[in-house]
Amino acid sequence: MAGKREENPAGSSNNLRGDVLRVLGVLKVATAEQIQQISAPPLSYRHTSKPTPSKRKQARTAAHTGAVSDLRKHGLAENGGQLPGGDRLRNLTPMGLKAAARELGRPVGEMGDTACGAGRTGASHPMTVNEAVLALLRPKPDLAELAGEPADVRAAAQAAFDAPAGLGTIASYTTEVALPATGTWSNPGKGGVQADIVITAPEDGVPLLFVEIDNCFESAQVLAAKIDKYMRFGQRKVKDVDGRERLMWRTRWWVPDGRRGDQPHPPLLLVFNRIGPRNPNTVVAQLAELTERHWKGTSYEGGFHMYDGKLPIVVTGMKQLQEHGPAGAVFRRFGRPHNQTLLEAIGNPRREAHDARQQAEYDARQREHQEELRRIAAQHKAEREANRPVCADCGTRFTDERWKAIEPAGWSAPRETHPHLCDHCKQRAHAAERQAAKAGPEQQEPDQAVPEQKAGGTWLSRFRG
């Protein structure tokens, strides 16, 4: 025990240090509270008896603060500055980023860069990115770990547990991902863009989603230029390992093949956090007009659109996202008049409804056809039964085998001896015939017997005489 304490003076466990590596490997820079909220959500409902909010926060984050301290001793983590409110930022060193890659099961080349010095400018954008990850992830508490807490605390945890789930796990997220329009993944060239968040949660219906965070400092024109870069990246093709040319993003991420004629680029979610001077409603209206050529689909008679080669663009506000999460109807897709859930907004529910109606109509026609076939088969069966021969002796209807046996056959086939009898009666008839044959001449009628010869009375004696 003494050796372990010397190696990790704060006494952190391997699991706690692994939690810190995974969270910082994704977020790059975070506070101890954000690390705790993602990796140990039950702690958010503990230590409620502490007298002040700062004391409660200190108690909730003590374990992960110790884990960061132990990682710092090993050269894997470091302090990244301080937020205006006093919270310290933590980030990984290059060696820590490699350790996080092992924890997350990712290639080191996909981990991005460290966030050294992010806290020197207040880290407002990275903190908003972290809040968006938390709002989309929505970690749920383990209620079993809160059995001893007060009733009101357990009620709050139960409400969080019962709320709609978020998207994926922390391993489903990546931040600061370069999307090169030129160059390579590891060495991007000019003209590309960097996604604030990339989500890959196919188990939750989101195989690939790019997320862009705006603190309302950028104009609609600047954001439109950034969307142009997303479009260029989405259209870029490169040679894959098999020598075939493919869309570049498909060489890194898996997405199901879309319907022919409706294969859009991966969707982009814009989250507006209103801390800057610009009005997001005005910016969104201008942005939709400036980028219409990128997102506008083709209308079809069925009341839906197809978006082949288009970029689905969805917008929401940070407050709405934090309150309702991905399952809330707080997402507006460019070109649609109403808010939707995230899955509806990035999908094509009208086309899916049209396809479902067509499939239902097809299924109904198939059922009608099968029912007609069954009716015709039943009619044929009834007609056949009506024509089935009946035994002339016992009145039993012929079996299928017996009926087939009496049907006319080729010239070489043996003639059916008793075509009007069933198998049983035919066997009895054959038995009677065999019995009659065995009886022989002695069983014949008297008038059929040979007459006796009388002396002198036969024609032969008369001939001799």
Salt bridges, closest charged atoms under 4 A:
ASP19 OD1 - ARG22 NH2 2.65
ASP19 OD2 - HIS64 NE2 3.97
GLU33 OE1 - LYS57 NZ 3.66
GLU33 OE2 - ARG60 NH2 3.33
ASP87 OD2 - LYS57 NZ 3.34
GLU103 OE1 - ARG22 NH1 2.79
GLU110 OE2 - ARG252 NE 3.99
ASP196 OD2 - HIS125 NE2 3.41
GLU212 OE2 - LYS226 NZ 2.93
GLU218 OE1 - LYS226 NZ 3.68
ASP228 OD1 - ARG293 NH2 3.05
ASP228 OD1 - HIS294 NE2 2.62
ASP240 OD2 - ARG246 NH1 3.25
ASP242 OD1 - ARG246 NH1 2.86
ASP257 OD1 - ARG250 NH1 3.69
ASP262 OD2 - ARG351 NH1 2.64
GLU292 OE2 - LYS296 NZ 3.34
GLU323 OE2 - HIS324 NE2 3.72
ASP355 OD2 - ARG259 NH1 2.77
ASP355 OD2 - ARG351 NE 3.19
ASP355 OD1 - HIS354 ND1 3.61
GLU371 OE1 - ARG374 NH2 2.83
GLU372 OE2 - ARG375 NH2 2.58
GLU385 OE2 - ARG388 NH2 2.70
ASP393 OD2 - ARG428 NH2 3.25
ASP400 OD1 - ARG384 NH2 3.80
ASP400 OD1 - ARG388 NH2 2.80
GLU416 OE2 - ARG402 NH2 3.08
GLU416 OE2 - LYS426 NZ 3.10
ASP423 OD1 - ARG402 NE 3.85
GLU433 OE2 - HIS418 NE2 3.19
